[in-house]
C-alpha cells in the first residue's frame, strides 16, 4: 500500500513538471512584455501620486513600490 501511494505521488509530481515545462515557453511572448510594460506604468503612476510620505508605514509602502518597479524593469530586460 505504501508503494502505491508513493507511485501516485511520483505521478502527480511528473504531471506538475510537465505543466511547468508547457508554461515556460510562454514566458517570452509579446503578450507578457505588454503586460509587464503596463504594470511598470501603473507602478510609476502610483509612485508619482504618493509624493513624499511622512509616516513610517507610508515610507515602507513607497519603498516596496520602488522595489517592485525595479524588479519589473529587470524582468522586462530579460524578456
C-alpha positions as CSV (number, residue, x, y, z in Angstrom):
1,X,0.0,0.0,0.0
2,X,2.9,2.4,0.7
3,X,4.4,1.7,-2.7
4,X,1.1,2.6,-4.4
5,X,0.9,5.9,-2.6
6,X,4.5,6.7,-3.4
7,X,3.9,5.8,-7.0
8,X,0.8,8.1,-7.1
9,X,2.9,10.9,-5.6
10,X,5.6,10.5,-8.3
11,X,3.0,10.5,-11.0
12,X,1.5,13.7,-9.6
13,X,5.0,15.3,-9.5
14,X,5.7,14.3,-13.1
15,X,2.3,15.8,-14.1
16,X,3.2,19.1,-12.4
17,X,6.6,19.2,-14.0
18,X,5.0,18.6,-17.4
19,X,2.7,21.6,-16.7
20,X,5.6,23.8,-15.8
21,X,7.5,22.7,-18.9
22,X,4.5,23.6,-21.0
23,X,4.3,27.0,-19.3
24,X,7.9,28.2,-19.7
25,X,7.9,28.7,-23.5
26,X,5.2,31.2,-23.0
27,X,7.5,33.4,-20.8
28,X,8.9,35.4,-23.7
29,X,5.7,36.0,-25.5
30,X,4.9,39.5,-26.8
31,X,1.8,39.5,-24.6
32,X,3.9,39.1,-21.5
33,X,6.1,42.1,-22.5
34,X,3.0,44.2,-22.9
35,X,1.7,43.1,-19.5
36,X,5.0,44.0,-17.8
37,X,5.1,47.4,-19.5
38,X,1.5,48.0,-18.3
39,X,2.5,47.0,-14.7
40,X,5.5,49.3,-14.9
41,X,3.4,52.2,-16.0
42,X,0.9,51.5,-13.1
43,X,3.7,51.4,-10.6
44,X,5.2,54.6,-11.9
45,X,1.8,56.3,-11.6
46,X,1.4,55.1,-8.0
47,X,4.8,56.3,-7.0
48,X,4.2,59.7,-8.6
49,X,0.8,60.0,-6.9
50,X,2.3,59.0,-3.5
51,X,4.6,62.1,-3.3
52,X,6.8,62.2,-0.2
53,X,5.4,60.2,2.6
54,X,5.6,61.5,6.1
55,X,4.8,58.4,8.2
56,X,6.8,55.3,8.5
57,X,4.1,53.0,7.2
58,X,3.8,55.0,4.0
59,X,7.5,55.2,3.6
60,X,7.7,51.4,3.7
61,X,4.9,51.1,1.2
62,X,6.7,53.5,-1.1
63,X,9.9,51.6,-0.7
64,X,8.0,48.4,-1.6
65,X,6.6,50.1,-4.8
66,X,10.2,51.2,-5.8
67,X,11.5,47.6,-5.2
68,X,8.6,46.2,-7.3
69,X,9.2,48.7,-10.0
70,X,12.9,47.8,-10.2
71,X,12.0,44.1,-10.3
72,X,9.6,44.6,-13.1
73,X,12.2,46.6,-15.1
74,X,14.7,43.7,-14.6
75,X,12.1,41.3,-15.8
76,X,11.5,43.4,-18.9
77,X,15.2,43.4,-19.7
78,X,15.1,39.6,-19.7
79,X,12.1,39.3,-22.0
